[in-house]
């Protein structure tokens, strides 16, 4: 039997397999280059970028929890200019898709980022993180209000023809309403979920384990929640969905594909096993061979209820 086809198309981005890295867990790509061939991945999604460099929150920024990890990194990054100068050339040398994750403090910053990224060589698409506090709306996150989500994505859409992936927050009452809103605004694909707001306390000191008090929970603890939200979103929209949340191995990845995700992103697993993404690519191929299937599309959306 010939090797099965793992290639998928996600919102206008053609990738050799459905395994992508999750923003914030894979640096700018080059940090992992000595550990395996990055060309084996479907796509590299870089650490979230802002217009200006951001220092992030003071340490400690992470805390281990049962089945997961809390982080309050604060979206530290080098800023778009330094990224283009120092990080992008390496990514341009890869034979795999590069997707830039971006965030802004207001709608104007999102739009400016999109406009400046539009003509960069070697960028396959933009992932818009709308799980950030909107400083002009009392700290509310863009991703928790359908109207605000629509406004920011429409502003970005007006500034770029690149494929747009919108990354959704799980900290909402109805994920479907947000998904429909960003689809209407012009999203080409939707990725979810981002981390779940959570906290941990040290009983000895009676203080939060993070100086930020709360952080984002990721890892295996959130996978069942993520899987449910991905399944709901697949039913609610027509654009492709990318599944994220607690994917540690090929079995986890298959669950997301079976409920209808067109691709998946690996996050916290990268911090435990830097080769987790490659292991999942290999595992998907082995699963298809064992199941006598010729194409990954035969798995996607195959849930029986």
SEPAVO-518926 format. One record per residue (C-alpha): x, y, z; residue in one letter. Coordinates in Angstrom, 2 decimals, decimal comma. Layout:
N
{papa {X; Y; Z}; a}
...
END
This chain:
305
{papa {0,00; 0,00; 0,00}; x}
{papa {1,25; 3,49; -0,86}; x}
{papa {1,82; 5,98; 1,90}; x}
{papa {-1,50; 7,55; 2,93}; x}
{papa {-2,15; 11,18; 2,07}; x}
{papa {-1,99; 13,43; 5,14}; x}
{papa {-2,29; 16,75; 3,29}; x}
{papa {-5,16; 19,08; 4,16}; x}
{papa {-6,36; 22,54; 3,18}; x}
{papa {-7,35; 24,88; 5,98}; x}
{papa {-8,96; 28,16; 4,97}; x}
{papa {-6,79; 28,57; 1,89}; x}
{papa {-3,60; 27,28; 3,55}; x}
{papa {-2,37; 24,01; 2,06}; x}
{papa {-0,33; 21,96; 4,53}; x}
{papa {1,39; 18,60; 4,12}; x}
{papa {-0,22; 17,16; 7,26}; x}
{papa {-2,71; 18,41; 9,86}; x}
{papa {-0,18; 18,88; 12,67}; x}
{papa {0,57; 22,48; 13,61}; x}
{papa {2,35; 24,02; 16,59}; x}
{papa {0,34; 26,12; 19,02}; x}
{papa {1,40; 29,72; 19,43}; x}
{papa {3,42; 30,47; 22,54}; x}
{papa {4,72; 26,92; 22,99}; x}
{papa {7,15; 26,73; 20,08}; x}
{papa {8,93; 30,07; 20,20}; x}
{papa {9,67; 31,37; 16,72}; x}
{papa {10,46; 27,90; 15,38}; x}
{papa {14,24; 28,01; 15,31}; x}
{papa {14,42; 27,08; 19,00}; x}
{papa {13,34; 23,54; 18,03}; x}
{papa {15,38; 23,23; 14,82}; x}
{papa {18,21; 21,25; 16,44}; x}
{papa {15,79; 18,66; 17,79}; x}
{papa {14,06; 17,52; 14,58}; x}
{papa {13,40; 18,52; 10,97}; x}
{papa {10,75; 21,24; 11,11}; x}
{papa {9,87; 20,49; 7,49}; x}
{papa {8,02; 17,42; 8,75}; x}
{papa {5,33; 19,60; 10,31}; x}
{papa {2,19; 20,85; 8,66}; x}
{papa {2,71; 24,39; 9,93}; x}
{papa {4,64; 26,43; 12,46}; x}
{papa {2,53; 28,98; 14,32}; x}
{papa {4,86; 31,48; 15,94}; x}
{papa {4,67; 33,09; 19,36}; x}
{papa {2,10; 35,90; 19,46}; x}
{papa {3,34; 39,14; 17,91}; x}
{papa {2,40; 42,73; 18,73}; x}
{papa {3,35; 45,97; 16,98}; x}
{papa {5,90; 46,86; 19,66}; x}
{papa {8,05; 44,58; 21,84}; x}
{papa {6,29; 43,43; 25,02}; x}
{papa {8,12; 42,46; 28,24}; x}
{papa {5,39; 40,21; 29,58}; x}
{papa {4,56; 39,62; 33,24}; x}
{papa {7,10; 39,33; 36,08}; x}
{papa {8,11; 35,79; 37,09}; x}
{papa {7,13; 33,26; 38,15}; x}
{papa {4,98; 32,90; 35,06}; x}
{papa {4,06; 29,22; 35,18}; x}
{papa {2,72; 26,78; 37,75}; x}
{papa {2,13; 23,07; 37,38}; x}
{papa {-1,32; 21,77; 38,26}; x}
{papa {-2,96; 18,36; 38,27}; x}
{papa {-3,06; 17,30; 34,62}; x}
{papa {-2,09; 20,71; 33,34}; x}
{papa {-0,13; 23,92; 33,54}; x}
{papa {-1,00; 27,50; 34,42}; x}
{papa {0,75; 30,28; 32,57}; x}
{papa {0,69; 34,04; 32,85}; x}
{papa {3,45; 34,87; 30,40}; x}
{papa {1,80; 38,14; 29,46}; x}
{papa {2,34; 37,71; 25,71}; x}
{papa {6,03; 38,61; 25,85}; x}
{papa {7,43; 38,98; 22,34}; x}
{papa {10,09; 40,79; 20,30}; x}
{papa {7,63; 42,91; 18,31}; x}
{papa {6,88; 42,76; 14,60}; x}
{papa {9,92; 44,73; 13,37}; x}
{papa {12,45; 42,56; 15,23}; x}
{papa {10,59; 39,44; 14,16}; x}
{papa {10,81; 40,40; 10,49}; x}
{papa {14,49; 41,28; 10,83}; x}
{papa {15,73; 38,44; 13,04}; x}
{papa {13,23; 35,56; 13,04}; x}
{papa {11,41; 35,48; 9,72}; x}
{papa {14,46; 34,72; 7,50}; x}
{papa {14,88; 31,31; 9,15}; x}
{papa {11,19; 30,50; 8,76}; x}
{papa {11,35; 31,50; 5,09}; x}
{papa {13,99; 28,81; 4,59}; x}
{papa {11,58; 26,07; 5,65}; x}
{papa {9,46; 23,96; 3,37}; x}
{papa {6,51; 24,19; 5,72}; x}
{papa {3,81; 26,78; 6,26}; x}
{papa {4,52; 29,71; 8,59}; x}
{papa {1,56; 31,30; 10,32}; x}
{papa {1,90; 34,50; 12,33}; x}
{papa {-0,16; 34,74; 15,50}; x}
{papa {-0,96; 38,38; 16,32}; x}
{papa {-2,65; 40,37; 19,04}; x}
{papa {-3,45; 44,02; 19,67}; x}
{papa {-4,66; 46,26; 22,46}; x}
{papa {-7,39; 47,71; 20,28}; x}
{papa {-8,95; 47,24; 16,85}; x}
{papa {-6,53; 49,69; 15,24}; x}
{papa {-3,47; 47,72; 16,33}; x}
{papa {-4,91; 44,50; 14,94}; x}
{papa {-5,58; 46,21; 11,63}; x}
{papa {-2,10; 47,76; 11,51}; x}
{papa {-0,48; 44,38; 12,13}; x}
{papa {-2,49; 42,77; 9,33}; x}
{papa {-1,60; 45,54; 6,90}; x}
{papa {2,13; 45,27; 7,65}; x}
{papa {2,13; 41,48; 7,43}; x}
{papa {0,19; 41,43; 4,15}; x}
{papa {3,23; 41,73; 1,88}; x}
{papa {5,76; 39,72; 3,89}; x}
{papa {7,30; 36,90; 1,88}; x}
{papa {6,89; 33,40; 3,23}; x}
{papa {3,85; 34,00; 5,45}; x}
{papa {1,06; 31,51; 4,72}; x}
{papa {-1,54; 33,11; 6,94}; x}
{papa {-2,40; 35,07; 10,07}; x}
{papa {-3,85; 33,64; 13,27}; x}
{papa {-5,69; 36,42; 15,11}; x}
{papa {-5,72; 35,97; 18,87}; x}
{papa {-8,89; 37,66; 20,15}; x}
{papa {-8,45; 36,39; 23,69}; x}
{papa {-6,65; 39,60; 24,70}; x}
{papa {-7,98; 42,32; 26,99}; x}
{papa {-9,44; 45,23; 25,05}; x}
{papa {-8,04; 48,19; 26,95}; x}
{papa {-10,70; 50,48; 25,51}; x}
{papa {-13,55; 48,36; 26,84}; x}
{papa {-12,87; 47,98; 30,53}; x}
{papa {-10,64; 44,93; 30,24}; x}
{papa {-13,16; 42,81; 28,35}; x}
{papa {-11,60; 40,40; 25,89}; x}
{papa {-12,55; 40,79; 22,23}; x}
{papa {-13,22; 37,07; 22,11}; x}
{papa {-15,96; 37,06; 24,72}; x}
{papa {-18,39; 39,36; 22,92}; x}
{papa {-19,78; 38,50; 19,45}; x}
{papa {-20,11; 42,15; 18,40}; x}
{papa {-16,57; 43,08; 19,45}; x}
{papa {-15,21; 39,90; 17,85}; x}
{papa {-16,95; 40,84; 14,59}; x}
{papa {-15,54; 44,36; 14,64}; x}
{papa {-11,91; 43,35; 15,13}; x}
{papa {-11,99; 40,58; 12,53}; x}
{papa {-13,73; 42,80; 9,99}; x}
{papa {-11,04; 45,44; 10,57}; x}
{papa {-8,31; 42,85; 9,99}; x}
{papa {-10,10; 41,41; 6,96}; x}
{papa {-10,23; 44,84; 5,36}; x}
{papa {-6,43; 45,13; 5,57}; x}
{papa {-5,26; 41,77; 4,27}; x}
{papa {-6,01; 39,13; 1,67}; x}
{papa {-3,97; 36,52; 3,55}; x}
{papa {-5,87; 33,56; 4,99}; x}
{papa {-7,23; 34,50; 8,43}; x}
{papa {-7,49; 32,03; 11,27}; x}
{papa {-9,28; 33,36; 14,36}; x}
{papa {-8,30; 31,86; 17,72}; x}
{papa {-11,21; 31,75; 20,14}; x}
{papa {-11,36; 32,00; 23,91}; x}
{papa {-13,15; 29,21; 25,81}; x}
{papa {-14,10; 31,65; 28,57}; x}
{papa {-17,54; 32,28; 27,10}; x}
{papa {-21,11; 31,10; 27,62}; x}
{papa {-21,72; 30,14; 23,99}; x}
{papa {-18,71; 29,40; 21,79}; x}
{papa {-20,98; 28,96; 18,76}; x}
{papa {-22,13; 32,59; 18,85}; x}
{papa {-18,55; 33,86; 18,78}; x}
{papa {-17,63; 31,42; 16,01}; x}
{papa {-20,52; 32,50; 13,80}; x}
{papa {-19,65; 36,15; 14,39}; x}
{papa {-16,03; 35,84; 13,25}; x}
{papa {-17,07; 33,69; 10,29}; x}
{papa {-19,48; 36,43; 9,20}; x}
{papa {-16,71; 39,01; 9,63}; x}
{papa {-14,45; 37,19; 7,18}; x}
{papa {-12,53; 34,47; 9,02}; x}
{papa {-11,24; 31,73; 6,71}; x}
{papa {-10,77; 29,27; 9,57}; x}
{papa {-11,26; 29,10; 13,34}; x}
{papa {-8,87; 27,68; 15,93}; x}
{papa {-9,88; 26,74; 19,46}; x}
{papa {-9,51; 26,59; 22,33}; x}
{papa {-7,16; 29,06; 23,95}; x}
{papa {-6,40; 28,54; 27,64}; x}
{papa {-9,06; 28,50; 30,35}; x}
{papa {-8,79; 31,13; 33,07}; x}
{papa {-7,80; 29,42; 36,30}; x}
{papa {-5,70; 29,78; 39,45}; x}
{papa {-3,69; 27,84; 42,01}; x}
{papa {-2,85; 28,60; 45,64}; x}
{papa {0,13; 27,57; 47,76}; x}
{papa {-1,36; 26,34; 51,07}; x}
{papa {1,89; 27,03; 52,92}; x}
{papa {2,05; 30,70; 52,03}; x}
{papa {-1,68; 31,16; 51,38}; x}
{papa {-0,73; 33,09; 48,28}; x}
{papa {-1,50; 32,50; 44,61}; x}
{papa {1,19; 30,48; 42,85}; x}
{papa {1,26; 33,14; 40,14}; x}
{papa {1,91; 36,81; 40,98}; x}
{papa {-0,71; 37,56; 38,33}; x}
{papa {-3,15; 35,59; 40,57}; x}
{papa {-4,88; 33,94; 37,61}; x}
{papa {-3,41; 32,35; 34,51}; x}
{papa {-4,34; 30,25; 31,53}; x}
{papa {-4,84; 26,53; 32,12}; x}
{papa {-3,59; 24,21; 29,38}; x}
{papa {-2,66; 20,55; 29,05}; x}
{papa {-4,56; 17,24; 29,37}; x}
{papa {-6,92; 18,67; 32,01}; x}
{papa {-8,70; 20,80; 29,41}; x}
{papa {-8,89; 18,28; 26,56}; x}
{papa {-12,49; 17,09; 27,15}; x}
{papa {-13,67; 20,71; 27,29}; x}
{papa {-11,72; 21,60; 24,16}; x}
{papa {-13,05; 18,56; 22,32}; x}
{papa {-16,64; 19,48; 23,15}; x}
{papa {-16,16; 23,08; 22,04}; x}
{papa {-14,49; 22,04; 18,78}; x}
{papa {-17,34; 19,62; 18,05}; x}
{papa {-19,92; 22,34; 18,74}; x}
{papa {-18,08; 24,83; 16,55}; x}
{papa {-17,78; 22,38; 13,65}; x}
{papa {-21,58; 22,07; 13,71}; x}
{papa {-22,06; 25,85; 13,85}; x}
{papa {-19,86; 27,17; 11,02}; x}
{papa {-18,93; 26,35; 7,45}; x}
{papa {-15,26; 27,36; 7,65}; x}
{papa {-12,60; 24,82; 8,70}; x}
{papa {-11,87; 24,36; 12,40}; x}
{papa {-8,48; 23,72; 14,00}; x}
{papa {-8,56; 21,82; 17,30}; x}
{papa {-6,38; 22,84; 20,24}; x}
{papa {-6,31; 21,80; 23,88}; x}
{papa {-4,45; 19,06; 25,72}; x}
{papa {-3,28; 17,19; 22,62}; x}
{papa {-0,36; 15,10; 23,89}; x}
{papa {-0,27; 12,14; 21,49}; x}
{papa {-1,75; 10,69; 18,32}; x}
{papa {-4,81; 9,34; 20,12}; x}
{papa {-5,68; 12,85; 21,31}; x}
{papa {-5,14; 14,24; 17,82}; x}
{papa {-7,41; 11,60; 16,30}; x}
{papa {-10,23; 12,52; 18,67}; x}
{papa {-10,19; 16,11; 17,43}; x}
{papa {-10,04; 15,06; 13,78}; x}
{papa {-12,87; 12,59; 14,25}; x}
{papa {-15,18; 15,27; 15,70}; x}
{papa {-14,48; 17,38; 12,62}; x}
{papa {-11,31; 19,44; 13,14}; x}
{papa {-9,47; 19,84; 9,83}; x}
{papa {-6,14; 20,22; 11,64}; x}
{papa {-4,79; 20,30; 15,19}; x}
{papa {-2,29; 22,36; 17,15}; x}
{papa {0,08; 20,93; 19,73}; x}
{papa {0,88; 23,18; 22,68}; x}
{papa {1,80; 22,13; 26,20}; x}
{papa {3,11; 18,78; 24,92}; x}
{papa {6,01; 20,67; 23,29}; x}
{papa {7,21; 21,68; 26,75}; x}
{papa {7,24; 18,06; 27,92}; x}
{papa {8,42; 16,30; 24,77}; x}
{papa {9,92; 18,64; 22,16}; x}
{papa {9,36; 15,94; 19,51}; x}
{papa {5,67; 15,49; 20,31}; x}
{papa {4,55; 17,05; 17,01}; x}
{papa {6,64; 14,69; 14,90}; x}
{papa {5,49; 11,70; 16,93}; x}
{papa {1,90; 12,69; 16,17}; x}
{papa {2,61; 13,02; 12,43}; x}
{papa {4,15; 9,55; 12,42}; x}
{papa {1,29; 8,19; 14,52}; x}
{papa {-1,34; 9,52; 12,14}; x}
{papa {0,36; 7,87; 9,20}; x}
{papa {0,63; 4,57; 11,08}; x}
{papa {-3,04; 4,76; 12,10}; x}
{papa {-4,17; 5,22; 8,50}; x}
{papa {-2,01; 2,33; 7,31}; x}
{papa {-3,30; 0,07; 10,07}; x}
{papa {-6,88; 1,10; 9,30}; x}
{papa {-6,31; 0,54; 5,56}; x}
{papa {-7,26; 4,14; 4,80}; x}
{papa {-5,64; 6,13; 2,02}; x}
{papa {-6,42; 9,72; 3,04}; x}
{papa {-6,70; 11,65; 6,29}; x}
{papa {-9,98; 13,10; 5,01}; x}
{papa {-11,54; 9,69; 5,67}; x}
{papa {-11,02; 10,32; 9,38}; x}
{papa {-12,01; 14,00; 9,59}; x}
{papa {-15,61; 14,38; 10,74}; x}
{papa {-16,19; 10,65; 10,95}; x}
{papa {-17,81; 10,72; 14,41}; x}
{papa {-20,71; 8,34; 14,76}; x}
{papa {-23,45; 9,41; 17,16}; x}
END
